[in-house]
Amino acid sequence: MKWVKTLFWMIIFFLAIHFSIQNRDEVTLRYSFLNAGGVELPHVPLFLIILCSIFLGLLIGGIGDLYGRLKLKKGLRQSQKIIEKLEREIQSLRGPIMDQPSFLKEE
């Protein structure tokens, strides 16, 4: 399975290199609020702008996913605390340990 993953990343790398070679034309970035101030932006290769945009999108998506995972973990911890509290309450309401089957008895 590891070789499939390696092959996948090699293909992606090859496609990125091929894309970069095909899109070497330089472009000028223009922003309306920067051009009004007379700021001259440097010429940048097209592939660099596209690859940076993809990277920035992946970074923003990854941060959003990380936030969601942390929120889920926090909810899971809270739920586990509630379950433990309710299990202790059940144990206190059951009374003596004799009522439990032998495989549930705590030693």
Backbone torsions as a table, in degrees:
resi	resn	phi	psi	omega
1	MET	NA	-32.0	-179.4
2	LYS	-65.5	-35.4	-179.6
3	TRP	-68.3	-29.9	176.9
4	VAL	-66.5	-43.1	178.6
5	LYS	-63.8	-43.4	178.4
6	THR	-62.7	-43.2	178.0
7	LEU	-62.0	-42.1	177.8
8	PHE	-58.6	-48.2	-179.1
9	TRP	-68.0	-32.2	176.2
10	MET	-65.9	-40.3	177.7
11	ILE	-65.1	-43.2	178.5
12	ILE	-61.2	-43.6	179.7
13	PHE	-62.9	-43.9	178.6
14	PHE	-61.3	-44.4	179.4
15	LEU	-64.5	-37.5	177.9
16	ALA	-65.8	-41.7	178.0
17	ILE	-65.0	-45.0	179.5
18	HIS	-61.9	-43.1	177.8
19	PHE	-60.9	-42.5	-179.0
20	SER	-64.8	-39.5	179.9
21	ILE	-67.0	-37.8	-177.8
22	GLN	-75.1	-21.3	-174.9
23	ASN	-121.1	56.3	-179.5
24	ARG	-89.3	-3.6	-178.2
25	ASP	-61.0	139.6	-179.6
26	GLU	-86.2	141.4	178.1
27	VAL	-126.1	156.2	177.3
28	THR	-107.1	127.0	177.5
29	LEU	-82.3	134.9	178.7
30	ARG	-128.2	128.8	173.5
31	TYR	-123.1	134.6	-174.7
32	SER	-62.1	-38.3	-177.8
33	PHE	-76.0	-22.0	177.0
34	LEU	-86.1	-35.4	-179.5
35	ASN	-68.8	-28.3	178.8
36	ALA	-65.3	-30.2	179.8
37	GLY	-86.3	0.7	179.7
38	GLY	77.2	21.0	-179.7
39	VAL	-81.5	128.9	180.0
40	GLU	-98.7	120.5	178.5
41	LEU	-92.4	146.3	-177.8
42	PRO	-70.9	158.8	174.5
43	HIS	-76.7	132.5	-175.8
44	VAL	-127.7	141.0	176.7
45	PRO	-62.7	143.2	-177.3
46	LEU	-60.0	-42.1	-177.8
47	PHE	-62.0	-33.0	180.0
48	LEU	-66.6	-40.4	178.5
49	ILE	-65.4	-44.0	-178.3
50	ILE	-67.3	-46.6	-179.4
51	LEU	-65.5	-37.8	176.6
52	CYS	-66.0	-36.7	177.6
53	SER	-65.0	-42.6	177.7
54	ILE	-63.1	-45.5	179.4
55	PHE	-60.8	-44.0	179.8
56	LEU	-63.6	-39.8	176.7
57	GLY	-63.0	-43.1	177.3
58	LEU	-64.3	-38.6	179.1
59	LEU	-64.5	-46.1	179.4
60	ILE	-64.2	-42.9	177.5
61	GLY	-63.5	-39.2	178.5
62	GLY	-65.0	-40.1	177.9
63	ILE	-65.5	-40.6	177.2
64	GLY	-63.3	-40.8	178.2
65	ASP	-65.6	-41.8	178.3
66	LEU	-61.0	-42.2	178.1
67	TYR	-61.3	-43.7	179.0
68	GLY	-63.1	-41.7	179.2
69	ARG	-65.0	-41.6	178.8
70	LEU	-64.5	-37.9	178.1
71	LYS	-64.7	-41.5	177.7
72	LEU	-65.3	-40.5	178.4
73	LYS	-63.1	-39.6	178.7
74	LYS	-63.5	-43.7	177.6
75	GLY	-63.3	-38.3	178.1
76	LEU	-64.4	-44.2	178.5
77	ARG	-61.4	-42.6	178.8
78	GLN	-63.8	-41.2	179.1
79	SER	-64.7	-39.5	178.7
80	GLN	-65.1	-38.3	177.2
81	LYS	-64.0	-41.0	178.7
82	ILE	-65.1	-41.5	178.9
83	ILE	-62.6	-44.2	178.9
84	GLU	-62.3	-41.7	179.2
85	LYS	-62.7	-43.7	-179.8
86	LEU	-68.3	-35.8	176.7
87	GLU	-65.0	-39.7	176.7
88	ARG	-64.1	-38.9	178.7
89	GLU	-65.7	-39.6	177.4
90	ILE	-62.4	-43.6	179.5
91	GLN	-61.4	-40.1	-179.3
92	SER	-70.4	-31.0	179.8
93	LEU	-80.0	-24.7	-179.5
94	ARG	-69.8	-31.5	-179.2
95	GLY	93.8	-139.9	-175.9
96	PRO	-64.3	160.4	-177.3
97	ILE	-71.3	-14.9	-177.3
98	MET	-61.3	-27.2	-176.5
99	ASP	-71.5	-17.4	-176.5
100	GLN	-86.3	148.3	172.2
101	PRO	-63.5	158.4	-174.5
102	SER	-63.1	-32.2	-178.5
103	PHE	-75.3	-13.8	177.5
104	LEU	-97.8	-11.1	-177.3
105	LYS	-67.2	137.1	177.5
106	GLU	-91.9	140.3	-179.3
107	GLU	-106.2	NA	NA
